[in-house]
Amino acid sequence: MTRSLTRRNSALPSLFNSSFKGLDSMLVDVDEMFRSIFNERSRAFDVFQNTSRYPKTDIKETDTGLVFSLAVPGCDEKNVEILFDKGNLTIKYDKTENKEEKDSEGTVLLNELRHSSFERGWQIPKKVKEEEISASMKNGILEVSVPYVDPPKIETKEAKKIEIKTAD
């Protein structure tokens, strides 16, 4: 007797016929449990990989310019640097903390050095008013406004008819 492997909504193939549906369901549950454990565990170790992480960013384009909103909870504005050079907007964050705990005799019990940083950059596709670029931070959201240069106004005149001269 030959059985075919079929896939259901899980990653485990079903090797059982209808008389073993309960066991098949249990294997799917166990598979999902292990997947959730390892996914949660892998997220727990993300703390150690802070140098390659970027903050979540929303970019909105309006008629007047661009607005960048970055989620930077816990960041202090004194550690943020915003640069605009040759059509490129760059946002940098760099912070180093040193925490030291000593007992009553002066013996060091704990010495931790923490470093957090990121750098994001975007090329702005249109001409902007560099002197009017502004930034603000509130409730862990850094908002950078980049206004466009106003497009030149096109005057509406009647079309001018150009006569063609003939060469004699």
N, C-alpha and C positions, 0 to 999 in steps of 0.2 A: 504494500500500500504506500503510495507517495503522497506526502503532504506538502502543500505550498505554504510559503511564508507570506503572511500579509501584515501590513502595517496599519495600526490604528492611530488614535490620537497621541500615542506615546512613542518613545524611542525604542521600546522593546517589541520585537516581532512576536506575534501570537503563534505558539506552537501547539496550542490546545484546541480541541473541538468544543462544541457547545456544552459538553458535560463537565468541562473544567473552567467555565466562565468565572467562577468565584476566585479560583487560583490566579487566573489571568488578570483579573481586576486587582488582586492583592499585589501582584508583581508590578503592575502599573503604579500603584500607590507607593510602593517601596522605591521604585525608580524616581518618582517625583519628589519623594522625601530626600533622597540622596542628592538630587540635583539642587534642591533648595538649600540644603546644608552647605554644599560646596560653593554655590553662588554667594550665599551670605558670608562665608568664610573668606572668599576672594575679595569681597568688598571691604572686609575688616582690615586686610593688609594694605589697602590703598593708602593709608596714612603714611606709609614708608616711601611712597612714590610721589611725593608732593611736588617735585621739581618739574615733572612733565605734565602736570595737570593745568588746565585752563579754566577760568571761571565761565559759568554759563553766560552767554551773551545774546541779547536781542538787538537787532539792527532794524530800525524803521526809517523808511525814506518818505519824506513829505515833500510838498511842493517847494518848500523853502530850504531843505537840507536833510541831513542825516542825524539820527539820534541813536547813540550806542548806550545800551543799559547792561551793565555787568553786575552779576551777583558776587559781591565780595564781603560776606559777613565776617566781622572781626578785623577787617583791614582798617588801618588808620590812614587818613588822607596824607599825613606827613611821609608815609612810606610809599606813596603812589606817585609816579612820574608820568606825565602825558606830554608827548612830543609830536609836532607836526613838521615834517620836512619833505620838500619836493613831492608833495601829493601823497605822502604816507603818514598815516596816523599810527602812533605806537603808544601802548599803555604798558607800563612796567610796575611791578610791585616787588619789593625786596625787604625782608625783615629778618633780623637775627635776634634771638633772645637767649640769655644765659641765666639759668635758675640754679641757685646754689643754696643748699640747706645745711646748717651746722648744728651740732648739739651744743649744750651749755659749756663744754670744754673747748669748743672751737674746732672739733674734728668734723671734717666734711662728711656728711651722710649721703648727700645727693648732689650731683653736679650734672645738669642737663643743658645741652646746647640745642636750640631749635632754629631751623632756618626754613623760611617759606619764600617762594618767589614764583613769578610768572611774567611772561612777556607776550603780548599779542600785538599784531600789526595788521593793518589793512591799507590797501591802495585805494584812494578815493578817486572815483572815475570822472568827477567834474571839478571845475574850478570852484574854490571855496574862499570865503572871507576869513583869511587866517587870523586877523586881529579880532574877530568876533567869536572864535571857537571858545566855548565855555564848558565848565564841568562843575558838578555838584555831587555830594554824597549824602544820602539819607537812608537810615534803617538798613544798612548793608548793601545798598544799591548805588553804584557809581554811574552817573548819567553824563555823557559827553555829547554836546550839541555842536554839529559842524554845519554852519549855514553856507548855502551855495551863493555864488556871485549871481546877482540878478541878471537874467538874460537881457540882452539889448532889446529895447522896444523897437518894433518894426512899424514905421509910419505907413499908414495906408493912404496912398496917393493913387490917382488914376494912372493907368498904364501909359507909358510914353511910347508912341509909335515911332519906330525907326524906319526911315526911308532908305531904300536901296538905290545907290547911284549907279548909273551905267557908265561904262568906260567908252568914250567915243573915239 
